[in-house]
């Protein structure tokens, strides 16, 4: 058998109808690199028997897998993962003036669990593909940096069932997506006005959005047929963190920090034109005060200031954050 070639590895998946019921074949090919790593816990028995042997027997008590995926900020792929960490069943609509364009809106459900799980596939089809069902997301990070020569990025990590070896499934086609340049970001920061009213220009250096989902994984007795993996998941309280770095052109944002003012902050990461005046974009709305001030510099010559916003519930929105992706996809 030939060795696994890194260049031939593929990462793909399918959203599950029922948590933990594997879906085959995969329906979505990710423009990302990733891996599925099996793990297990083992309980070992020791005894005082007058020898130097520490262990005499052991038994596996838990099995599962950790998975990661990272790559360029891909606005065609992102909605797949937002179904898993933001809201299951994001709202798809045609924006005003649009024919080809679609918005995918993910305002989280606050009083119910609607997050979807996925069956993930990873490996070299010419060697071995690994399948892991009931994959959930623990952390999502979306980043853009106008001062960098690199494009915007996204990354995810989470957990799933212990992987199984499967025959190479039929792989879905890749959906082409343009790259996102940090210099094309836009920022609005409002206090009394509606979100998206007051544009902040000429000072935003970078933006990073991090969501930890607060999921727990529950292990329950399942009799002799138990697969030793988690059986269900639980939901804990969670928040979005948006980290913004500004060039210190004046003290406008600093004064908001000092006053502890709750802001309505919208960051839009723009991509290529779709039609008319409608562009591909990722839009993240975060509500909360500016905190965790940190000083740094831009290109070694100018002062920057960094703030972090931890999302707080907004009565008008009915949630503490919201994400919109605009692309030309009529489905996920």
C-alpha positions as CSV (number, residue, x, y, z in Angstrom):
1,X,0.0,0.0,0.0
2,X,1.3,3.5,-0.9
3,X,2.0,5.9,1.9
4,X,-0.6,8.6,2.7
5,X,0.2,11.7,0.6
6,X,-0.5,15.0,2.4
7,X,-1.1,16.6,-1.0
8,X,-3.9,14.1,-1.7
9,X,-5.7,14.5,1.6
10,X,-9.3,15.8,1.5
11,X,-11.6,17.2,4.2
12,X,-15.4,17.1,3.7
13,X,-18.6,16.6,5.6
14,X,-22.4,16.4,5.7
15,X,-24.8,18.0,8.2
16,X,-26.7,15.3,10.2
17,X,-30.5,15.1,10.4
18,X,-30.2,13.2,13.7
19,X,-27.2,13.8,16.1
20,X,-24.8,10.9,15.8
21,X,-26.4,9.2,12.8
22,X,-23.7,9.2,10.2
23,X,-24.5,10.7,6.7
24,X,-22.8,9.2,3.7
25,X,-21.5,10.3,1.3
26,X,-20.3,13.8,2.3
27,X,-22.2,16.7,0.7
28,X,-19.7,19.5,1.1
29,X,-16.0,19.7,0.3
30,X,-14.1,22.2,2.5
31,X,-11.5,24.6,1.1
32,X,-9.6,24.0,4.3
33,X,-6.9,21.8,5.9
34,X,-7.8,19.7,8.9
35,X,-7.6,16.5,10.8
36,X,-9.6,14.0,12.8
37,X,-7.6,12.7,15.8
38,X,-8.9,9.7,17.8
39,X,-8.5,9.7,21.5
40,X,-9.5,7.4,24.4
41,X,-9.2,7.2,28.1
42,X,-7.9,4.0,29.8
43,X,-8.3,3.1,33.5
44,X,-5.3,1.1,34.8
45,X,-5.1,-1.3,37.7
46,X,-2.2,-1.3,40.1
47,X,-1.6,-3.6,43.1
48,X,0.9,-4.0,45.9
49,X,2.5,-7.3,45.1
50,X,6.1,-6.9,45.9
51,X,7.2,-6.2,42.3
52,X,8.2,-3.1,40.3
53,X,5.4,-3.5,37.8
54,X,3.1,-0.5,38.2
55,X,0.1,-1.8,36.2
56,X,-1.4,-5.3,35.7
57,X,-4.5,-4.7,33.6
58,X,-6.4,-1.9,32.0
59,X,-9.7,-1.1,30.3
60,X,-10.8,1.6,27.9
61,X,-13.4,3.9,29.6
62,X,-14.0,6.6,27.0
63,X,-13.5,7.0,23.2
64,X,-13.9,10.0,21.0
65,X,-12.1,12.3,18.6
66,X,-10.9,15.8,18.4
67,X,-11.0,17.6,15.0
68,X,-9.7,20.9,13.6
69,X,-10.2,22.8,10.4
70,X,-8.5,26.0,9.2
71,X,-8.0,28.0,6.1
72,X,-8.9,31.1,4.2
73,X,-12.1,32.9,5.1
74,X,-14.4,31.2,2.6
75,X,-17.8,32.7,2.4
76,X,-19.2,29.7,0.6
77,X,-18.0,27.2,3.2
78,X,-18.6,29.3,6.3
79,X,-22.4,28.8,6.5
80,X,-21.9,25.0,6.8
81,X,-20.0,25.6,10.0
82,X,-22.3,28.4,11.3
83,X,-25.1,25.8,11.2
84,X,-23.1,23.9,13.8
85,X,-22.0,26.8,16.1
86,X,-24.3,29.8,15.6
87,X,-27.8,28.6,14.6
88,X,-29.2,25.6,12.9
89,X,-31.4,26.6,10.0
90,X,-30.0,30.0,9.2
91,X,-32.4,32.3,7.3
92,X,-31.6,32.6,3.6
93,X,-33.0,35.7,1.8
94,X,-32.5,37.8,-1.3
95,X,-31.1,41.2,-0.5
96,X,-32.7,44.4,-1.9
97,X,-31.5,44.8,-5.5
98,X,-30.3,41.3,-5.7
99,X,-30.9,38.5,-8.2
100,X,-27.9,36.2,-7.7
101,X,-27.1,37.4,-4.2
102,X,-28.3,35.8,-1.0
103,X,-27.9,36.6,2.7
104,X,-27.5,33.8,5.3
105,X,-28.4,35.3,8.7
106,X,-27.5,33.6,11.9
107,X,-29.0,35.3,14.9
108,X,-28.7,32.6,17.7
109,X,-31.7,31.0,19.2
110,X,-31.6,32.0,22.9
111,X,-33.9,29.5,24.6
112,X,-33.5,26.3,22.7
113,X,-30.7,24.1,21.2
114,X,-30.9,24.0,17.4
115,X,-27.2,23.5,16.6
116,X,-26.5,20.9,14.1
117,X,-23.9,18.1,14.2
118,X,-22.0,16.8,11.2
119,X,-20.4,13.7,9.9
120,X,-16.8,14.6,8.9
121,X,-14.5,12.8,6.5
122,X,-10.7,13.2,6.3
123,X,-7.8,11.4,4.7
124,X,-6.2,10.4,1.4
125,X,-8.8,8.7,-0.8
126,X,-6.0,6.6,-2.3
127,X,-5.1,5.2,1.1
128,X,-7.6,5.6,3.9
129,X,-10.6,7.8,4.7
130,X,-11.6,8.3,8.3
131,X,-15.3,9.1,9.2
132,X,-16.4,10.7,12.5
133,X,-20.1,11.1,13.3
134,X,-21.7,13.5,15.8
135,X,-19.1,16.2,15.2
136,X,-19.8,19.5,17.1
137,X,-17.9,22.8,17.3
138,X,-16.2,24.0,20.4
139,X,-14.5,27.1,19.1
140,X,-14.8,29.3,16.0
141,X,-12.3,32.1,15.1
142,X,-12.7,34.5,12.2
143,X,-9.8,37.0,11.6
144,X,-8.9,39.9,9.2
145,X,-5.8,42.1,9.4
146,X,-5.4,45.1,7.1
147,X,-1.7,45.4,8.1
148,X,-0.9,41.9,7.0
149,X,0.1,40.6,3.5
150,X,-2.0,37.4,4.2
151,X,-5.7,37.1,3.5
152,X,-8.5,36.7,6.1
153,X,-8.8,33.3,7.9
154,X,-11.2,31.1,9.7
155,X,-10.7,28.1,12.0
156,X,-12.8,25.6,13.9
157,X,-12.2,22.9,16.5
158,X,-14.5,20.4,18.2
159,X,-15.2,16.9,19.1
160,X,-16.9,13.9,17.6
161,X,-17.3,10.1,17.8
162,X,-14.3,7.8,17.6
163,X,-13.4,7.6,13.8
164,X,-14.0,4.6,11.7
165,X,-12.2,3.5,8.6
166,X,-14.4,3.7,5.5
167,X,-14.0,3.2,1.8
168,X,-13.4,6.4,0.0
169,X,-16.8,7.9,-0.6
170,X,-17.9,9.9,-3.7
171,X,-16.4,13.3,-3.0
172,X,-18.5,16.4,-3.6
173,X,-17.2,19.1,-6.0
174,X,-15.4,22.1,-4.6
175,X,-17.3,25.4,-4.7
176,X,-15.0,28.2,-5.8
177,X,-14.7,31.2,-3.5
178,X,-12.7,34.3,-3.7
179,X,-10.2,35.4,-1.0
180,X,-10.9,38.2,1.5
181,X,-8.5,41.1,2.0
182,X,-8.4,42.7,5.4
183,X,-8.0,46.2,3.8
184,X,-11.6,45.8,2.5
185,X,-13.1,45.7,6.1
186,X,-15.7,48.2,7.2
187,X,-16.5,49.2,10.8
188,X,-19.6,50.8,12.4
189,X,-19.8,51.6,16.1
190,X,-22.9,53.1,17.6
191,X,-24.2,53.9,21.0
192,X,-27.6,55.6,20.8
193,X,-28.2,55.1,17.1
194,X,-29.2,51.8,15.4
195,X,-26.4,49.5,14.6
196,X,-24.7,50.2,11.3
197,X,-25.3,54.0,11.4
198,X,-21.9,55.5,12.4
199,X,-19.0,54.4,10.2
200,X,-15.5,54.4,11.7
201,X,-13.0,55.0,9.0
202,X,-9.2,55.3,8.6
203,X,-8.2,53.6,11.8
204,X,-9.2,49.9,12.0
205,X,-6.1,47.7,11.7
206,X,-7.6,44.2,12.5
207,X,-10.6,42.4,13.8
208,X,-11.0,38.9,15.3
209,X,-14.2,37.2,16.3
210,X,-14.1,34.2,18.6
211,X,-17.0,32.1,19.7
212,X,-16.8,29.4,22.3
213,X,-20.0,27.4,22.1
214,X,-20.0,26.2,25.7
215,X,-21.0,22.6,24.7
216,X,-20.6,19.7,27.1
217,X,-20.4,16.1,26.1
218,X,-22.3,13.6,28.2
219,X,-21.4,10.0,28.7
220,X,-24.3,7.7,29.6
221,X,-24.6,4.0,30.2
222,X,-25.5,2.0,27.1
223,X,-25.3,-1.6,28.0
224,X,-23.0,-4.1,26.4
225,X,-23.4,-2.4,23.0
226,X,-22.1,1.0,24.3
227,X,-19.5,2.6,21.9
228,X,-17.9,4.3,24.9
229,X,-18.3,7.7,23.2
230,X,-20.5,10.6,24.4
231,X,-24.2,9.9,23.9
232,X,-25.6,13.5,24.0
233,X,-24.4,17.0,24.3
234,X,-25.5,19.9,26.6
235,X,-25.6,23.7,26.1
236,X,-24.0,26.1,28.5
237,X,-24.0,29.9,28.5
238,X,-21.6,31.4,25.9
239,X,-20.7,34.8,24.4
240,X,-18.9,36.2,21.3
241,X,-15.6,38.1,21.7
242,X,-14.7,40.7,19.1
243,X,-11.2,42.0,19.3
244,X,-10.5,45.3,17.5
245,X,-7.1,47.0,17.0
246,X,-7.2,50.7,16.1
247,X,-4.5,53.1,15.1
248,X,-4.6,55.8,17.8
249,X,-5.7,58.7,15.6
250,X,-7.6,60.3,18.5
251,X,-9.2,59.3,21.8
252,X,-12.8,58.6,20.5
253,X,-12.7,54.8,21.2
254,X,-10.6,55.3,24.3
255,X,-13.2,57.6,25.7
256,X,-15.9,55.0,25.1
257,X,-13.7,52.6,27.0
258,X,-13.2,55.0,29.9
259,X,-17.0,55.7,30.1
260,X,-17.9,52.0,29.9
261,X,-20.3,52.7,27.2
262,X,-22.2,49.8,25.7
263,X,-21.5,49.8,21.9
264,X,-23.3,48.3,19.0
265,X,-20.4,47.2,16.8
266,X,-20.6,45.9,13.2
267,X,-17.6,44.6,11.3
268,X,-18.0,43.7,7.7
269,X,-15.3,41.7,5.9
270,X,-15.9,42.4,2.2
271,X,-15.1,40.1,-0.7
272,X,-15.6,40.2,-4.5
273,X,-18.5,42.0,-6.2
274,X,-21.5,39.7,-6.9
275,X,-23.8,42.0,-8.9
276,X,-24.8,45.7,-8.9
277,X,-23.6,47.2,-5.6
278,X,-23.8,43.8,-3.8
279,X,-20.6,42.2,-2.6
280,X,-19.7,38.9,-0.9
281,X,-19.2,39.6,2.8
282,X,-19.1,38.4,6.3
283,X,-20.8,40.7,8.8
284,X,-20.5,40.3,12.6
285,X,-22.6,42.3,15.0
286,X,-21.4,42.4,18.6
287,X,-23.1,44.3,21.5
288,X,-21.1,45.3,24.6
289,X,-18.6,47.7,26.1
290,X,-15.0,48.0,25.1
291,X,-12.7,46.3,27.6
292,X,-9.2,44.8,28.0
293,X,-7.2,47.8,26.6
294,X,-3.8,46.9,25.3
295,X,-1.2,49.1,23.7
296,X,0.9,48.1,20.7
297,X,2.3,49.7,17.5
298,X,1.8,49.8,13.8
299,X,4.8,49.2,11.6
300,X,7.1,50.2,14.5
301,X,6.2,53.9,14.1
302,X,2.6,54.6,15.3
303,X,0.7,53.7,18.5
304,X,-2.2,51.3,18.3
305,X,-4.9,50.4,20.9
306,X,-6.7,47.1,21.2
307,X,-10.1,46.5,22.8
308,X,-12.1,43.3,23.3
309,X,-15.9,43.3,23.3
310,X,-17.6,40.5,25.2
311,X,-21.2,40.3,23.8
312,X,-24.1,41.3,26.0
313,X,-27.8,40.7,25.4
314,X,-29.5,43.4,23.3
315,X,-33.3,43.7,23.7
316,X,-33.9,45.0,20.2
317,X,-32.0,42.1,18.6
318,X,-33.2,39.6,21.1
319,X,-29.7,38.1,21.3
320,X,-26.1,39.2,22.1
321,X,-24.6,38.9,18.6
322,X,-25.5,38.1,15.0
323,X,-23.7,37.0,11.9
324,X,-24.7,37.5,8.3
325,X,-22.9,36.0,5.3
326,X,-23.7,37.3,1.8
327,X,-22.8,35.2,-1.2
328,X,-24.3,33.8,-4.3
329,X,-25.4,30.5,-2.8
330,X,-29.1,29.7,-2.7
331,X,-28.5,26.9,-0.2
332,X,-25.8,26.1,2.3
